[in-house]
Amino acid sequence: MHVYLNPDVTIVKLAVDGGKVEMEDKDLGYRIFKLEHPLAPGAETRVTFELAVRNPGFVNDNSNTQVVANGTFFDSEAYFPHLGYSRSFELNDPNERRKRGLPPIERMPKIDNALARSDNYISGEADWVHFATTVSTSADQTAIAPGYLEKEWTENGRHYFRYSMDSPISTSSRTCRPATP
């Protein structure tokens, strides 16, 4: 199972049930987990993660303003693991590819490529997902997420919100697609 995670995010825990890390490139945030048993079509497994984002000090430019004191907006690409082979890490330079014995990059899939047609315009990672989330904030904040607010409560000084969708929703992320042999 190919897993990409933004390398700027600190991993507290990242695990795949029934799998162990076979390859890890921390600089790119890319890992391959080998599963004990291959997943059959329609089978499921759990990916568990706990992450931290730390921004020590000041930067000269491109500061991270997705999480700030007066409001937060972040996208899944920046903060959540993504499954599947990511073409964004492939070498793009034609000369470098030739030197390494790699074929030219396919600029546009062939018209009869059924797998390419199954990708939606936003992402090849997953077309439609069943979505539900619970978000916790400080007591004075309100969390907004995709879906319908099912439940809202306060516990131990934290404000909780449970959102879910009643039908599958489209994902958006970097271009990922299942690894092919």
C-alpha positions as CSV (number, residue, x, y, z in Angstrom):
1,M,0.0,0.0,0.0
2,H,1.6,3.3,-1.1
3,V,1.1,6.1,1.4
4,Y,2.0,9.7,0.9
5,L,2.1,12.2,3.7
6,N,3.3,15.8,3.6
7,P,6.8,15.7,4.9
8,D,6.3,18.9,6.9
9,V,3.8,17.1,9.1
10,T,5.3,15.4,12.2
11,I,4.1,11.8,12.4
12,V,3.2,10.7,15.9
13,K,1.7,7.5,14.6
14,L,1.1,6.0,11.2
15,A,0.0,2.4,10.9
16,V,-1.8,0.1,8.5
17,D,-3.6,-2.9,10.0
18,G,-1.9,-6.0,8.7
19,G,1.0,-4.1,7.2
20,K,4.5,-3.0,7.9
21,V,6.8,-0.4,6.3
22,E,8.8,-1.9,3.5
23,M,10.1,1.4,2.0
24,E,10.3,4.9,3.5
25,D,11.4,8.1,2.0
26,K,11.1,10.7,4.8
27,D,12.3,13.6,2.6
28,L,9.4,13.1,0.2
29,G,6.9,11.7,2.7
30,Y,6.5,8.5,0.7
31,R,6.1,5.0,2.3
32,I,5.2,1.6,1.0
33,F,3.5,-0.8,3.5
34,K,3.6,-4.5,2.7
35,L,0.4,-6.2,3.7
36,E,0.5,-9.6,5.3
37,H,-2.4,-10.7,3.1
38,P,-3.5,-8.9,-0.2
39,L,-6.8,-7.2,0.1
40,A,-9.5,-8.8,-2.0
41,P,-11.8,-6.5,-4.1
42,G,-14.2,-4.8,-1.7
43,A,-12.1,-5.7,1.4
44,E,-11.2,-3.0,3.9
45,T,-8.3,-2.3,6.2
46,R,-7.7,0.4,8.8
47,V,-5.1,3.2,8.4
48,T,-4.5,4.8,11.8
49,F,-2.7,8.1,12.1
50,E,-1.9,10.8,14.6
51,L,-0.1,13.9,13.4
52,A,1.3,17.1,14.7
53,V,2.0,20.4,12.9
54,R,4.8,22.5,14.4
55,N,5.8,25.9,13.1
56,P,8.7,27.0,15.3
57,G,10.0,30.6,14.8
58,F,9.5,32.8,11.8
59,V,10.0,32.3,8.1
60,N,11.0,34.8,5.4
61,D,8.2,33.9,3.1
62,N,5.5,31.3,2.4
63,S,4.4,31.2,6.0
64,N,1.7,28.6,6.9
65,T,-1.5,30.5,7.5
66,Q,-3.9,27.5,7.3
67,V,-4.1,27.2,11.1
68,V,-4.2,30.6,12.8
69,A,-5.7,32.1,16.0
70,N,-8.8,33.6,14.4
71,G,-9.8,30.8,12.0
72,T,-8.5,27.7,10.3
73,F,-8.8,26.2,6.8
74,F,-6.8,23.3,5.7
75,D,-7.1,20.8,2.9
76,S,-6.6,17.1,3.0
77,E,-3.4,17.3,0.9
78,A,-1.5,19.2,3.5
79,Y,-2.5,17.2,6.6
80,F,-3.8,13.7,5.8
81,P,-2.2,10.5,4.4
82,H,-3.0,9.7,0.8
83,L,-3.2,6.3,-0.6
84,G,-1.9,5.1,-4.0
85,Y,1.0,5.7,-6.3
86,S,1.7,9.4,-6.8
87,R,2.9,10.4,-10.2
88,S,4.0,13.8,-8.8
89,F,7.2,12.2,-7.6
90,E,8.2,10.8,-11.0
91,L,11.2,12.3,-12.8
92,N,10.0,14.8,-15.4
93,D,13.2,15.7,-17.2
94,P,13.3,13.6,-20.4
95,N,17.1,13.4,-20.4
96,E,17.3,12.2,-16.8
97,R,14.6,9.6,-17.6
98,R,16.6,8.4,-20.6
99,K,19.8,8.2,-18.6
100,R,18.0,6.0,-16.0
101,G,16.4,3.7,-18.6
102,L,12.9,5.0,-17.9
103,P,10.3,5.3,-20.6
104,P,9.0,8.8,-21.6
105,I,6.3,10.2,-19.4
106,E,2.8,9.6,-20.9
107,R,1.5,13.2,-21.3
108,M,-2.1,12.2,-21.9
109,P,-3.6,8.7,-21.4
110,K,-4.7,6.8,-24.5
111,I,-8.4,7.3,-25.3
112,D,-9.1,3.6,-24.7
113,N,-7.4,3.6,-21.2
114,A,-10.4,2.7,-19.0
115,L,-8.4,3.1,-15.8
116,A,-7.5,6.7,-16.7
117,R,-11.2,7.5,-17.5
118,S,-12.2,6.3,-14.0
119,D,-10.3,9.2,-12.5
120,N,-12.4,12.2,-11.7
121,Y,-11.2,15.7,-12.7
122,I,-9.9,16.5,-9.2
123,S,-8.3,13.3,-8.1
124,G,-7.4,9.7,-9.1
125,E,-7.1,8.8,-5.4
126,A,-10.7,7.9,-4.8
127,D,-13.7,9.0,-6.8
128,W,-16.4,8.9,-4.1
129,V,-16.1,8.3,-0.4
130,H,-18.5,7.9,2.5
131,F,-17.5,10.8,4.7
132,A,-17.9,11.4,8.4
133,T,-15.7,13.3,10.8
134,T,-15.6,14.5,14.5
135,V,-13.8,17.7,15.0
136,S,-12.7,19.1,18.4
137,T,-11.9,22.7,19.0
138,S,-11.4,25.0,22.0
139,A,-14.6,25.8,23.8
140,D,-15.1,29.2,22.1
141,Q,-14.7,28.0,18.5
142,T,-17.0,26.5,15.9
143,A,-15.9,23.8,13.5
144,I,-17.3,23.5,10.0
145,A,-16.8,20.4,7.8
146,P,-18.4,18.8,4.8
147,G,-21.7,17.2,5.5
148,Y,-24.6,17.7,8.0
149,L,-24.1,18.5,11.6
150,E,-25.3,15.4,13.5
151,K,-24.2,16.2,17.0
152,E,-22.5,19.0,18.9
153,W,-21.3,18.8,22.5
154,T,-18.8,20.1,25.0
155,E,-16.6,17.8,27.1
156,N,-13.5,18.5,29.2
157,G,-13.4,22.1,28.1
158,R,-13.5,21.1,24.4
159,H,-16.2,21.8,21.8
160,Y,-17.0,18.8,19.6
161,F,-18.8,18.6,16.2
162,R,-19.9,15.4,14.4
163,Y,-20.5,15.8,10.7
164,S,-21.4,13.2,8.1
165,M,-22.8,13.0,4.6
166,D,-25.8,10.9,3.6
167,S,-24.3,10.1,0.2
168,P,-20.7,9.6,-1.1
169,I,-18.7,12.8,-1.8
170,S,-15.9,13.5,-4.2
171,T,-12.4,13.8,-2.8
172,S,-9.8,16.4,-3.8
173,S,-6.1,15.9,-3.5
174,R,-2.9,15.5,-5.5
175,T,-3.0,13.2,-8.4
176,C,-2.6,9.6,-7.1
177,R,-3.5,6.4,-8.7
178,P,-3.2,2.7,-7.7
179,A,0.2,1.2,-8.3
180,T,0.3,-1.0,-11.4
181,P,2.7,-4.0,-11.6
